[in-house]
Amino acid sequence: MGKVVYEDPVHHISGKISRKFRTIYNFRKASSRKYTSIIGERSTPVGSAESANREKFRIVKRAAGTRSQDSSKMASDLAAWRTARNGGDKHSTFSGWLFYKGWLNFNESTRQVEWPDSL
């Protein structure tokens, strides 16, 4: 009689599946171990500093997305990103690099990203 072997349809999952679930899946390549942890519900209300940081993140993300779609600045931004990447910059994606530049150029008083002429 044949031996039954069960195979997972997915080799491994990393992170959360969706916002609804509290289970986090982790996979470590070095040891090929799989971990699962369950996070609890938030026990404290959101503070003012966290709300301000979330708002800043939302504003910078939206500004970086708008800047990446601007065809008049796209060529110069891509050239600056390639130069930075070849120079050893840690941001491997254009959108990540553009978000980082937006974060650096965020003006706290006006709550907007003020892009310089050249990045």
C-alpha positions as CSV (number, residue, x, y, z in Angstrom):
1,M,0.0,0.0,0.0
2,G,1.2,3.5,-0.8
3,K,2.4,6.0,1.7
4,V,0.4,9.2,2.0
5,V,2.5,12.4,2.1
6,Y,0.8,15.7,2.9
7,E,2.2,18.8,1.3
8,D,1.3,22.3,2.2
9,P,-0.1,24.3,-0.8
10,V,2.1,27.3,0.4
11,H,5.7,26.8,1.5
12,H,5.6,29.5,4.1
13,I,3.7,32.6,5.1
14,S,5.3,35.7,6.6
15,G,3.5,38.5,8.3
16,K,-0.2,39.0,8.9
17,I,-2.9,37.6,6.6
18,S,-5.2,40.6,7.0
19,R,-6.2,43.3,9.5
20,K,-8.9,41.1,11.0
21,F,-6.6,38.4,12.2
22,R,-4.3,38.7,15.2
23,T,-2.0,35.8,14.2
24,I,1.4,36.7,12.8
25,Y,3.4,34.1,10.9
26,N,7.2,34.2,10.7
27,F,9.8,32.2,8.7
28,R,13.5,32.2,9.3
29,K,15.6,31.3,6.3
30,A,18.7,30.6,8.2
31,S,17.2,27.9,10.3
32,S,14.1,27.0,8.1
33,R,12.0,27.4,11.2
34,K,8.4,28.6,11.2
35,Y,6.9,30.6,14.1
36,T,3.4,31.7,14.9
37,S,2.5,34.4,17.5
38,I,-0.8,35.9,18.5
39,I,-0.9,39.6,19.3
40,G,-3.3,40.9,21.9
41,E,-5.8,43.7,21.6
42,R,-4.5,47.2,22.1
43,S,-5.0,48.1,25.8
44,T,-4.2,51.8,25.6
45,P,-5.8,54.6,23.5
46,V,-3.8,56.1,20.6
47,G,-1.7,59.0,21.9
48,S,-1.2,62.4,20.3
49,A,2.3,61.7,19.2
50,E,1.3,58.5,17.5
51,S,-1.6,60.2,15.8
52,A,0.7,63.0,14.6
53,N,3.2,60.4,13.2
54,R,0.4,58.5,11.5
55,E,-0.8,61.7,9.9
56,K,2.7,62.6,8.8
57,F,3.1,59.1,7.3
58,R,-0.1,59.5,5.4
59,I,0.8,62.9,4.0
60,V,4.3,61.9,2.9
61,K,3.0,58.7,1.3
62,R,0.4,60.6,-0.7
63,A,3.0,63.3,-1.7
64,A,5.6,60.6,-2.8
65,G,2.9,58.9,-4.9
66,T,2.0,62.1,-6.6
67,R,5.6,63.0,-7.2
68,S,6.4,59.6,-8.7
69,Q,3.5,60.1,-11.2
70,D,4.6,63.6,-12.2
71,S,6.1,63.2,-15.7
72,S,7.9,66.6,-15.6
73,K,10.1,65.5,-12.7
74,M,10.3,61.7,-13.3
75,A,13.4,61.7,-15.4
76,S,15.5,63.8,-13.0
77,D,14.2,61.8,-9.9
78,L,15.0,58.5,-11.5
79,A,18.5,59.7,-12.4
80,A,19.0,60.9,-8.8
81,W,17.8,57.6,-7.4
82,R,20.1,55.6,-9.7
83,T,23.0,57.7,-8.7
84,A,22.2,57.3,-5.0
85,R,21.7,53.5,-5.4
86,N,25.0,53.1,-7.2
87,G,26.6,55.1,-4.4
88,G,25.5,52.6,-1.8
89,D,22.1,54.0,-0.7
90,K,20.1,51.5,1.3
91,H,16.8,52.1,-0.5
92,S,16.5,49.5,-3.3
93,T,13.2,50.7,-4.7
94,F,12.4,54.1,-6.3
95,S,9.2,54.5,-4.3
96,G,11.0,53.8,-1.0
97,W,13.7,56.3,-1.8
98,L,11.1,58.9,-2.8
99,F,9.2,58.3,0.4
100,Y,12.5,58.8,2.4
101,K,13.2,62.1,0.6
102,G,9.7,63.2,1.3
103,W,10.0,62.3,5.0
104,L,13.2,64.4,5.1
105,N,11.6,67.4,3.4
106,F,8.4,67.4,5.5
107,N,7.6,70.8,7.0
108,E,6.0,70.5,10.4
109,S,4.5,74.0,10.4
110,T,2.7,73.7,7.1
111,R,2.1,69.9,7.4
112,Q,3.2,69.5,3.8
113,V,6.1,68.0,1.9
114,E,8.2,70.8,0.3
115,W,10.2,69.2,-2.5
116,P,13.5,70.8,-3.3
117,D,14.4,71.7,-6.9
118,S,16.7,68.7,-7.2
119,L,16.8,65.5,-5.1
